[in-house]
Amino acid sequence: MIHRKLLASTLAGLAAVAGTVAGVSAAEAAVSITVAADGSGTVRTVQAAVDLVPAGNSSTATITIKKGTYSGRVVVPSTKPNIVFTGATGVATDVVITASRPQNTDGTDGSATVLLTAKDIEMRHLTVRNDYNESANGASQALALYVKADRAKFRNVRLIGDQDTVLTHGTVRAYFYQSYVEGDVDFIYGSGTSVFDNCEIFSSTRNQSNNGYVTASATPGARTYGILIVNSRLTSDAAAGTVYLGRPWHPGGDTTANPQVLIRNTALGAHIRTAQPWTDMSGFSWKDARLSEYRNTGAGATVNSNRPQLSDAAAPNYTAQKYLAGSDGWNPVVTG
């Protein structure tokens, strides 16, 4: 239950700002909401905080989340852009948003612990986790995060699941910086444009011989950029040579898809298959997709005929900023 005094104060503040400043609507008024499981904030759940943000808000709404574990999925509707979610302590493991929802019962959208359908959302210093237990309940997609809207930013976040941890799908751009992603099968995937910059990408153990696939891009053929992993680390507790870098996804057999993935300037652990790190998917050959590497290092990195390499001449056109610029020149890339 929302603390009555805190809720009244918050709503009164919003009304005062909107009503007393000439020409400023409720949608334009700054919003600041604190979430605390112990009742010391404005509300007790993250979803309750989202519900308080006015529809059509054009200024930044800040949702500060105090240390704790928050069970229950979070859905940001398309009518509520410009929200920043931030963990209060600055330590991602201190704030955990968690749910246990498989795709085979809840659908893809319904399985996501966090579903973002509004533009210009940012998340900082927190963990998003789908706790669905595959070993106990059977294999299923079970998303931690689904990005369905453009210009999403993530900094110092932890995204944890098994199959299909992070989905960016559609005409969306998403930037992940100094973050951690964990999964096993196709756990970074979709048709969106996504950049993982200075991140750790952890492949968890599934079985002895095949410990899954890091990426499953479904980039449309008409789009230049899909998934970029740059200046990052691919790590694992899996056996050496048992994890693929990725495979090409053609949703519903879509022949117009031309999956694009580039892994560049990244340290690849021994878990990555060296002889052939890309593989086919659902009858579509990896060789027909745009899957490549550039100047990677580590035990899982080498160059051979099964590992296409980006040329030095092309490299300047495949930077994080180039991936994300789009037609509006968006540049969330952290430098320095």
CORVEN-V20547 format. One line per field, one symbol per residue. phi: phi as a letter, one per 20 degrees, with the letter a starting at -180 (. if undefined). Layout:
# CORVEN-V20547
phi: ???
This chain:
# CORVEN-V20547
phi: .fffffffffffffffffedegmdegfeffcccddbfenedfcecffffgfffffmfddfdddedfgqddeofccdffecfmdddcffendfffccdbbcceffddmfgfeffcddddfldccclbdccdegeffedofagbfeccddcflecccldddcademfcddcneccccdclccccacelecbpefdccddlddddeefdbfdcdncfcbfcgffedfdcdcdclccecadeffmccefrbeedgmmffefbgcccdclcedfffffefbedbfblndeffeeddbcblecnfedacbfecgdfeffegfecegfffegledmgbefecm
